[in-house]
Amino acid sequence: MSKIKIIPLGGVREEGKNLYVVEVNESIFVLDCGLVFPEEELLGIDAVIPDFTYLVEKKDQIVGIFLTHGHDDAMGALPYLLEKIDAPVFGTELTIELATISAKSQGLHQHIENFFKIDEDVEIEFEDATVSFFRTTHTIPGSLGIVVSTDEGSIVYTGDFKFDPSASEQYSTNYGRLTDIGEAGVLALLCDSADAENANPSVSDKKITEDMTEVFRNEDGRVIVASIGSNISRIQQLFYAAKNSGRTIFLADDQLYKIVDIAIQLNQIKIPSKDILGQVKDLNNTPDNEVIVLETGDVGEPIKNIQLMATNRHSLINIKDGDLVYLATTPSIAMETVIAKTKDMIYKAGGTVKSVTDNFKTSGHANQSDLKLMMNFIKPKFVIPVNGESRMLAAHARLANEVGYEDNQIFLPYIGDVIEYNKGKMTMTAQVPAGNVLIDGIGVGDIGNVVLRDRRILSEDGIFVVVATISRRLGRVLVGPQITSRGFVYMKTSIDLIEACSDMTLDLLEEHLNGDNFDWSELKGDLREKIGKYLYKETQRRPVVLPIIMEASNYQPNKEEK
């Protein structure tokens, strides 16, 4: 009998950053390796990835990393994991091509030879389990669910999915395969919960294309479309809508060229006409009513670049009177405030805004009916809702109750919780190291709570810098103190405050210089504490107080100073 553990290292109590560990005896199967883009309070952070500590500690047991699809929430953190471990990576053709682009961008060329292309007909036998796949419907071709088959039953992970009977062949779900998986016996179902609160069906892709076409036809000016770069389904709809409305598409960033080019090469995007894609150099010579500019942004999020366009800071195009910005993406709840601000900026620039969600409910994730149907297809003994915030997981659990599952058959874990199946019982047994690792530029994990706190304080209350030069040998202050403030007070109108802080600094420096045991850390600590308290008393604000005290060890006083 196999000993089985299921450990979410991401993707629960949050939407995105999917990473699920399935342990069967001594073998570890990694399902997805995603990231999430930061919310506003994570100042300056580029992305958030899972903590890989547990996987690094057990890297010799990892038999493979299995990717469900090519979105960042499923594979964006893969390069960071491959910097720490060496394991084979499996995914469909498009998923592997996108993963290759990501790996090369991080300089991981040597790992690419360990990338393997699979499809739903592939079955991979390992010592402790067999891994197979099933085709699902999502907003990108080549989406698969994963089945880890053990002698205790299968662990099924759906990845992101929805049911759409009208989906084209390259996006369609293999319903027969789902039936076969369920009949073979499923121990646990890890199922997408991102849209578990939604009781309404999503509109078909055909209807979205028709609506986009109608919008584009009725505009006299340019149309700027904001979409997620890896949403291949939406880009395909845009191509058809551009053809039907007599417009040419201009791509606004180089990364999008790579994604579209790969999708075209793999026949995952069909080009309705040869002249549908224009050259950027011809943009200004094309009549406004024949232009569509597609913007996705460098990291797949187009909103920041739309803001640059609205404030005349974009390198290619700026929004002008008569432009329409069409939001072809469904923003998360966390992005609603940002979207509202962006719309206001667009209107100030003379443009207008329409959205794909104005008239329809559209999503690439399973609604409540889809989730019930999946449970009926798979018939698992246990249900583990994943890929969702707490309220989404709870909504999914209620749906499982409606289908007939008891509470002891449903697990709502936190990141790092270990769900263990042993001797016929499934229980929550322990926790492993888990959490968030912040990416800032080339820095991975070097930004912590203290740095984020300082960034928040700097953004809210500014900085107060005190500079002085001392001589411990002579026991006196040689230069200063000089005080500079940024983002705190206007220096010219705060002379009294600055002079008071200068006198306080001078007193503290002399006190420490004349003391018995001079200590640099104590000196700077006293300056920060006492100046900080005084500034708060006078202004009710807490800037970052930064004392810069230098020592002139070789200083020789002249005759007058002596």
Secondary structure as the mmCIF struct_conf table of DSSP 4:
data_model
#
loop_
_struct_conf.conf_type_id
_struct_conf.id
_struct_conf.beg_label_comp_id
_struct_conf.beg_label_asym_id
_struct_conf.beg_label_seq_id
_struct_conf.end_label_comp_id
_struct_conf.end_label_asym_id
_struct_conf.end_label_seq_id
STRN STRN1 ILE A 4 GLY A 10
BEND BEND1 GLY A 11 GLY A 11
STRN STRN2 VAL A 12 VAL A 12
BEND BEND2 ARG A 13 ARG A 13
STRN STRN3 GLU A 14 GLU A 14
BEND BEND3 GLU A 15 GLY A 16
STRN STRN4 LEU A 19 VAL A 24
TURN_TY1_P TURN_TY1_P1 ASN A 25 GLU A 26
STRN STRN5 SER A 27 LEU A 31
STRN STRN6 VAL A 36 VAL A 36
TURN_TY1_P TURN_TY1_P2 GLU A 40 GLU A 41
BEND BEND4 LEU A 42 LEU A 42
TURN_TY1_P TURN_TY1_P3 LEU A 43 GLY A 44
STRN STRN7 ALA A 47 PRO A 50
HELX_RH_AL_P HELX_RH_AL_P1 THR A 53 GLU A 57
TURN_TY1_P TURN_TY1_P4 LYS A 58 LYS A 58
HELX_RH_3T_P HELX_RH_3T_P1 LYS A 59 GLN A 61
STRN STRN8 ILE A 62 PHE A 66
BEND BEND5 THR A 68 THR A 68
BEND BEND6 GLY A 70 HIS A 71
HELX_RH_AL_P HELX_RH_AL_P2 ASP A 72 MET A 75
TURN_TY1_P TURN_TY1_P5 GLY A 76 ALA A 77
HELX_RH_AL_P HELX_RH_AL_P3 LEU A 78 LEU A 82
TURN_TY1_P TURN_TY1_P6 GLU A 83 LYS A 84
STRN STRN9 VAL A 89 GLY A 91
HELX_RH_AL_P HELX_RH_AL_P4 GLU A 93 SER A 105
TURN_TY1_P TURN_TY1_P7 GLN A 106 GLY A 107
HELX_RH_3T_P HELX_RH_3T_P2 HIS A 109 ASN A 114
STRN STRN10 PHE A 115 LYS A 117
TURN_TY1_P TURN_TY1_P8 GLU A 120 ASP A 121
STRN STRN11 GLU A 123 GLU A 125
BEND BEND7 GLU A 127 ASP A 128
STRN STRN12 THR A 130 ARG A 135
STRN STRN13 THR A 137 THR A 137
BEND BEND8 THR A 139 ILE A 140
TURN_TY1_P TURN_TY1_P9 PRO A 141 GLY A 142
STRN STRN14 LEU A 144 THR A 150
TURN_TY1_P TURN_TY1_P10 ASP A 151 GLU A 152
STRN STRN15 GLY A 153 TYR A 157
BEND BEND9 ASP A 160 ASP A 160
STRN STRN16 LYS A 162 LYS A 162
TURN_TY1_P TURN_TY1_P11 PRO A 165 SER A 166
HELX_RH_3T_P HELX_RH_3T_P3 GLU A 169 TYR A 171
HELX_RH_AL_P HELX_RH_AL_P5 TYR A 175 ALA A 184
STRN STRN17 VAL A 186 ASP A 192
TURN_TY1_P TURN_TY1_P12 ALA A 194 GLU A 197
BEND BEND10 ASN A 200 ASN A 200
HELX_LH_PP_P HELX_LH_PP_P1 PRO A 201 SER A 204
HELX_RH_AL_P HELX_RH_AL_P6 ASP A 205 ARG A 217
TURN_TY1_P TURN_TY1_P13 ASN A 218 ASN A 218
BEND BEND11 ASP A 220 GLY A 221
STRN STRN18 VAL A 223 ALA A 226
TURN_TY1_P TURN_TY1_P14 GLY A 229 SER A 230
HELX_RH_AL_P HELX_RH_AL_P7 ILE A 232 SER A 245
TURN_TY1_P TURN_TY1_P15 GLY A 246 GLY A 246
STRN STRN19 THR A 248 LEU A 251
BEND BEND12 ASP A 253 ASP A 253
HELX_RH_AL_P HELX_RH_AL_P8 ASP A 254 GLN A 265
TURN_TY1_P TURN_TY1_P16 LEU A 266 ASN A 267
BEND BEND13 GLN A 268 ILE A 269
BEND BEND14 PRO A 272 SER A 273
HELX_RH_3T_P HELX_RH_3T_P4 LYS A 274 ILE A 276
STRN STRN20 LEU A 277 LEU A 277
HELX_LH_PP_P HELX_LH_PP_P2 GLY A 278 GLN A 279
HELX_RH_3T_P HELX_RH_3T_P5 VAL A 280 ASN A 285
BEND BEND15 THR A 286 THR A 286
HELX_RH_3T_P HELX_RH_3T_P6 ASP A 288 GLU A 290
STRN STRN21 VAL A 291 GLU A 295
TURN_TY1_P TURN_TY1_P17 ASP A 298 VAL A 299
BEND BEND16 GLY A 300 GLY A 300
HELX_RH_AL_P HELX_RH_AL_P9 ILE A 303 ALA A 310
TURN_TY1_P TURN_TY1_P18 THR A 311 ASN A 312
BEND BEND17 SER A 315 LEU A 316
TURN_TY1_P TURN_TY1_P19 ASP A 321 GLY A 322
STRN STRN22 LEU A 324 LEU A 327
BEND BEND18 THR A 329 THR A 329
HELX_RH_3T_P HELX_RH_3T_P7 ILE A 333 MET A 335
HELX_RH_AL_P HELX_RH_AL_P10 GLU A 336 LYS A 348
TURN_TY1_P TURN_TY1_P20 ALA A 349 GLY A 350
STRN STRN23 THR A 352 SER A 355
TURN_TY1_P TURN_TY1_P21 VAL A 356 ASN A 359
BEND BEND19 GLY A 364 HIS A 365
HELX_RH_AL_P HELX_RH_AL_P11 GLN A 368 ILE A 378
STRN STRN24 PRO A 380 VAL A 386
BEND BEND20 ASN A 387 ASN A 387
STRN STRN25 GLY A 388 GLY A 388
HELX_RH_AL_P HELX_RH_AL_P12 SER A 390 VAL A 403
TURN_TY1_P TURN_TY1_P22 GLY A 404 GLY A 404
HELX_RH_3T_P HELX_RH_3T_P8 ASP A 407 GLN A 409
STRN STRN26 ILE A 410 ILE A 410
HELX_LH_PP_P HELX_LH_PP_P3 PRO A 413 TYR A 414
TURN_TY1_P TURN_TY1_P23 ILE A 415 GLY A 416
STRN STRN27 ASP A 417 ASN A 422
TURN_TY1_P TURN_TY1_P24 LYS A 423 GLY A 424
STRN STRN28 LYS A 425 GLN A 431
BEND BEND21 PRO A 433 PRO A 433
STRN STRN29 ASN A 436 ASP A 440
TURN_TY1_P TURN_TY1_P25 GLY A 441 ILE A 442
STRN STRN30 GLY A 443 VAL A 444
BEND BEND22 GLY A 445 GLY A 445
HELX_RH_AL_P HELX_RH_AL_P13 ASN A 449 ASP A 461
STRN STRN31 ILE A 463 SER A 471
TURN_TY1_P TURN_TY1_P26 ARG A 472 GLY A 475
STRN STRN32 ARG A 476 ARG A 486
BEND BEND23 GLY A 487 PHE A 488
HELX_RH_3T_P HELX_RH_3T_P9 MET A 491 THR A 493
HELX_RH_AL_P HELX_RH_AL_P14 ILE A 495 LEU A 513
TURN_TY1_P TURN_TY1_P27 ASN A 514 ASN A 514
BEND BEND24 GLY A 515 ASN A 517
HELX_RH_AL_P HELX_RH_AL_P15 TRP A 520 THR A 539
BEND BEND25 GLN A 540 GLN A 540
HELX_LH_PP_P HELX_LH_PP_P4 PRO A 543 PRO A 543
STRN STRN33 VAL A 544 GLU A 551
TURN_TY1_P TURN_TY1_P28 SER A 553 ASN A 554
TURN_TY1_P TURN_TY1_P29 LYS A 559 GLU A 561
#
